[in-house]
Amino acid sequence: MTTARALVCATVTGRDMAELRARRDAVRGADLVEVRLDSVGAPDVAGALEGRSLPVVVTCRHRSEGGWFAGPEERRRALLEEAFYRGAEYVDLEWACGFDALVRSRRGRNVVLSFHDFNGCPDDLEARVDAMAALDPEILKVAVTVRRLAECARLAAVAARHPGRRLVLIGMGEAGTVTRVLPGRFGSCWTYAGDGVAPGQIDLDRLLTELRFSRIGPRTALYGIAGRPVAHSLSPAMHNAAFDELGVDAAYIPLAAADVDDLIEGTTAFDIAGVSVTAPFKVDVMARLASIDGEARLAGAVNTLVRRAGGWHGCNTDIDGFLAGCAGIQLRGRRVAVLGAGGAARAVAVAARRAHASVTCYGRDRARATALAETPGVRADVRPVPPGSWDVLVNATPVGTHPAIDQTAFPESRYDGEVAYDLVYNPPETRFLRDAAAGGCRTIGGLGMLVEQARLQIELWTGLRPEAETMRQAAERALARQAERA
């Protein structure tokens, strides 16, 4: 597996050639541009190449390989051959479409020989790559669908079979994000970025700014957020901004694990140094850890993994994060009602008890509520929440998170307490908070807790604590970018 710094290829599409060229010329920060001729109604090779300022990959994708070209195959092939004639730096030819003779006639020069599987990762992948390598293309590209984080290790193994060959190896789908952000560690000479042209493809601006792609080197320590889903998490933006501020050579990336086993296997395979754990793994991961600190054990949930010599050590920074968000709120002697029965609810319950509040957690499942009641000093019940039973109401469920912004975690809609606190931070003002404010409650959003628990995570990993404002501003910028793309 190589750790050389890889390039970025920005994929652009257009409804017509004018739009395609405009988007090609607007690319900033990439090393080369893939122009998708199959996206336009009347593709023009000369127009796609003329006046370019960056090297290009000319692609005119067949529908069977995820493309949009609707004309006859003879026309498509003629366009690709013309791209070679007109001096394109690279031309993408699909291996499954029978371009062997053309590849050989060019002795592989300027050829990106590609294979795509949008249904999975074939059992005979290695044999297929061997067959492609026998044609000796300049670039050999493989893009397969992966559904487990650990499955990406198979792509690294493919690279190990072909040392010295220029490869692009991509795991499509959310679980394959690591292959797009860390191409060099999977044996790839470049990665593709763009507006979701392929499943799991990352926007160029996000790759370069939030994920700090250009700063990831062979010795960069890796951290990440493990959960499902994690694509819209603000944590990468916050943590990477903090690493920049602290001058730490580290990167923080999304780790879309399928389950707890996949979380452990994937983070081990990719030598991840520390992990933020989010839903739905905060409780179940505890059984796989070498050690757990006292507060996490009391809460019955873990949100932070620290790698130690004997294995993963579990911590919970949500407890202190929640209390930081309560600054100015008197919890002592108050009745706190917590919506939810998962890992976040457990942490909130422990935090409120530490602050000498009386706590009742409300779940929709009696079995989970009963289990949560085992937390010392915490009562548990099933919904609905009785009127007049709370002073502080906390939403510790994901209900109301983008994109389901019209949903509320409290359909009871009887806001007869004093304070409503929503752990959801995207959007900053949820329907839960709007309804609570209309009912006369003081409201608290989840961004403050998110920032504080993240600061504590970085301190556990590095011994350094970044400024809260640095992380808050990074989170707000990421939220703004998500709103623009919505």
N, C-alpha and C positions, 0 to 999 in steps of 0.2 A: 504494500500500500504506500503510495507516494504522499508526501506532505508538502509538495511544492505549491506555491501560491498559484491559484487558478484564475482564469479570466472570466469576464461576464459578457454573455451574448444577449442583447436585448431583442426580444421578438416583437415585431410590429406588424399590424394588419391594417387594412383600409377598405372602405366600400368602393373606392375607385383609385386609380393610380395617383391622382393629385393628393388624396388623403394619405395614401401609403408613403409617398415621397415626403410629405410634410412630417409625418410621424417618424420616418427614418431620420430626417434632418434635425428633429427635436430631441433626439436621444442625447443625454448627458451622463457621463460617468461610466458608460459601458466601454468595452474594448472592441466589440464588433456587433453587427446588427444582423438579425435574421429577418429578411423581407419575405413575407408570406404571399407569394403571387396567387395562391389558390383562394385568397380571401377577396379578390377583386373580380368584377365581372368580365373585364377585358384586359387580361394581364399583358404587360409590355416589358420585356426583359431589358431593352435599352433604357427605358425610362426608370426602371428600378435601379440601374447601375450608374446612370449618368449623374455627375456632380456629387457623388458620395464622398464623405469626409472620413468615414470609418470603413474598415474591411466588412464585407457582407457575406452572409450565407444565403444563397438563393434557394428557397423552398417552394415547391408547388405540390402540396401533399395530396396523395390519393385518398379517397374517402375511406377505403378499408384500413388506412393507417391514421385515421383521425382528421383527415383534411376536408376541404370544401370544394375541390375542383369538380365542376359539373360537366366539362366538355369531354370529347373523345380522348382515349388514352394516347393516340398518336399525336394529338395536339400537345398534351402535357409533356410527353417525352421530347417533342421538338423544342418546347420552351426551355427545358432543362439542358438540352444539348446547346442551345443558343447561349445560355448563361456561361457555359464553358468557353465558347467561341469569343464571347465579348469580354472575357477576362475576370469573371467573378472570382473572388478569393476562394470561395467554397461553394459547392453545389450539393444539396442533400438528395441522395438517391436511396429509395427504400429497397432494402435487400430482398424483401418478399415479392417485389414487383419485377424481378428478373432483369436487373441491369448489369449482370456479370460481364457481358462482353464489353460494355461501355467502360466499366471500371478497369478492366484489363487493358483496353486500348489506350487508356490514359495512364496506365501503370500506377493507378491510385491517386495521381496528383489532383489536388483541389477537391477531392471527393470526401463528403461526409456520408458514409454508408450506414443507414439507420435501420433499426428494428424497433417496433412498438407493439406492446400488448396491453390493451386497455381493460382486459378482464382479469389479469393476474400475472404471476411470474411462472412461466412454463417450466415443467420438470426438466426438460432438455435444454435449458437456457445455455449451459456451458457448451454443449455441442453446437448450438446455433452460432454462438460467438466464435467458436473455433472455425466454423465454416466461413463466417464473414471475414475473419482475420486472414484466411487463406487467400482472399482476393487482394490483400495488402492495401486497403484504402488509407489515405492520409489521416482521416479521423474515423474511428469506429464508434457509433453511437447506439446505445441501448436504453430504451425507456420502457419500463415494465411497471405494472400496478402492484403496490405492496400494501398490505393491510395490517402489518405488524411492524413496529419499530425495529425489532431484532432481525426481521427479514431483510433489512437493508444491508446487513453484513454479507449477504450472499453476493451483492454487487461488488463489494470490496474483494471478495474471494475471486470473482471473475477477473478483476484487474490483476490480481496476483498471478493468474495463469498466463498473462500476457505482458510481462515486464518490458518496459521500453516502448510499448505501443501507445500512441496518442488515442485516448479513450474519452468518451462522455457517457457516464453511467448515471441514470436518473431513476429514482423510485417515485412513480407518480402517485398522487393521493396525499392526504394529510400526513400519513405515517412516513412518507418518504421525504419530508421537509429537510431532514438532516442531510440528505444527499445533495440538495440544492444549495444549502447554506455552507456546507463543508465539502465542496467538490474535490479538493485536493486530497482529502483524507479517504476518499473513495476511488482514487486513481483517475479522476477526471481532469482534463486540461482546461475545460471551461464549464460554466453552468449557464442555464437559460433563465432569464427574468422577463416578466411581461404581465399583461393584464389578464391572467387566467386563461391563456390560450390552451394550455394543457392542464389536466387535473393536478392541483397543488402548486401550480406555478406562482411565484412570488412577484409582486409588483417591484419594479426596479428601484423606485424611490425608497420603499420599505427595506429592501435588501441592503441598500447602501447606507441608509440613515439609521433606522431602528436596529437592524441586525449587524451593523458595522462590518459588512463583508470584507471590505478592503483592509481591515486591521487584523483579520484572523490569519495568523501565521502558523508554521509547523510546531511552535512551542506554546501557542496560546492555550491557556487552561480553559476548559469547557464546563459551562453550567447550563441549566435549562429548566423549563417548566414542563412537568409531566402531568398529563390529564387527557381528557377526551370530551369535547374538543378544546383545542388551544390556539386555533388559528387567529382569533381576535383578541387574544390576551395582550394586555398592556405591559406585562412583566418584562418581555425582551427590551422594549424601549427604555423602561425605567432602569433595569439592571445594567444595560450597556452604557447608558449615560452616566451611571454611578461609577462603573469601572473606568470610564474616560476621566472623570473628575479625580479619581484616586490614583490614576496613573498605573493601573493594574493591567497586565497583559492577559486579559480574560475576555471571553465571549459567552453570551447567554442566548440560547436558542429554544424554539418550540420542540417538544418531545412528545409526539402524539402516540402514546402507548395504547394498545388495545385492551390490556388488563394488567394486573399487578405483576404477573409472571413476565409479561413483555416489558414492563417498566424496568424490572431488575435485570433481565437479560440484555435489553438494549443499552441501558446506561453502563453496564459492565463492558459490553462489546466495544463501545465508542469511548471508553475511558473518561466518562463524565465525572467531574470532581465534586459537584454538589447539585442538588435538585430541589426545586420548589414543587411541592405536591399539591395538586388541586383535585376537584371532583372528577371522577368518583372514587379516588384511591386513598383518601386521607385515613380511613379506618382500616381497610383491608391490607394496606401495605405493612402495617405494624407486625404482622406475623412473619414477615420476610426479613426483618432487621436484626442486626447483631446486638444492638443495644438501643435503649430509648430513655430519654431524660424524664425526670420526675413529673414535670408539668404536662408533657405529652401523654404520659401514662395516665395521669389523673384525668385529662380531657378525653382519653380514649381515642385520640386522633393525632396525626402527624402532618405537618405541612412543609417540613424542611428535612432534607437528608444531607448529612455531612459524611464524606468518605473518610474512614479511618483504617488503620492497618488491619484490624480484625473484621472489617466489613462496614456496612452502612449504619450510621447512628442517626436516630430519629429525634427531632425537636418540634416544638410548636411555638411559632412566633405570632400566631393569630391572637393569642391571649393578650400579650402586651400591645399588639396592634389595635385590638378592639378598645382597650382602655385609653390608648392615646387618642383615638377618635372621640372618646367621651369627655375630653378636656372641657371643663366648665359645667359638666352635668353631674349633679349629686346623685350617686347611686346608693349610698348607704341608707338602708331602711326602705328603699323603694321597691315596688313590685315590678319585676322585669319579666315580660312575656317574650319568649323566643319562638319564632316561626321556623320549624324545621327540626329534623332529628338526625342530621348527618354530621360530618366532621366539623363544619363551621359552627353549627349549633352547639356542639359539645364544647368547643373552645370559648364561645360567648358565654355559655353557662358557667364554666369555671372562672372566667374573668369577672363576671358579675357577682359570683359568690365571694371571690377574693375581695371585692369592693363592698362586701357586707349587704348585698341586696338579696331579696327573696326571689327565687327564679323558678319559673314554670316553662317547660318546653312543650310546644304543641306540634304533633306530627299527624300525618294522615293515616299512618299505619300503626296499629296498636302494638305490634310486636317490637317495632323499632322504638316506639315511645317507652315501652316497658324497659328495654335495654338501656335507654338513655337515663332512666330514673335511677339506675345504679350509681350514677355520678353523685358523690357525697353532697348532700344539701340541696339537690335539684329534684323538683317534682316534674312529672311528665303526664301529659294527657293527650287526647285526640281532639282534632278540630271539631267544631268551631271554638274560637276563643270567647269565653263568656263576657258579656258587656260589663263594664265597670270593674274589670279584674286586673288592670295593669296601669302603671304609671309610665313605663318605658316599654315600647314595642319594637322588637328587633326582627327584621327579615333576614334570616340566615339560609334562605333558599335561593336558587338562581332565577326564580320566577321574575320576569320583567326585564331580563337581560336582553340586549340587542341580539337578534332583530325582533324579538317578541315584545316590543316596547309597549304594546297596548294591554298586556297582561298585568295583573296585580297579585301579589302574594297574600293579600288580605281582602278577599271578596266579601268578608263580613261587613266591611266598610263602616264599622262603628268606632270612629276615632275619638274615644272619650277619655284618653289619657293625656300625658303632657308632652312626651317626646317620641318621635318615630325615627328609627335608625335603620337604614337600608344598607346591607353589605354590598349590594350590587353597585357597580361604579360605571357601567356602560349601559345606558346613558347616564350622565351625571345626575339628572333629575328624572327619576322613574315615575311611573304612574302611582306607585305606592306612596312616594314622597309628595307628589302633587295633591293626591287625595287627603293625605294627612295634614298638609298645610291648609287646605280648604276647611278641614275639620278643626282647625285651631291649634294644631300641634307644632312644636318646634321640631325641625327636621335636620337629620344628619345623613349625608351621603357616604358611600363606601370608599371614596378615593383616599381619604386620610388614613384609614385603616390599612388599605392596600400599600400605601407608601411606607408606613411605619413598619409593618411586618416584613417588607422587602429590605428595608435598611438593616433590620436585625438579622435577616438571612445573610446578607453580605458580610456583616460583622462575624457571624459564626464561621463563614468560609474563609475570610481573609484576615480577620483581626482588625479590620478598619471599618468605620461607620461613615457613610457618605452623608452629605447635606440633604435634608428632606426636600428643600426647594428644588434642587437639581432633579430629583426623581419626579416630583410633582409636575414640574414644567414638561419633562419628557413625556409623562403620561398624558398630559393635556394636549400636547402636540400630536401624539398618536391617536387620541380620540378625535381630534379635528380632522386628521387624515382619513380615518375610517368614515367619518361623516361625509367627507367629500366624495369618497368612493362608493358610498351607499346609493 
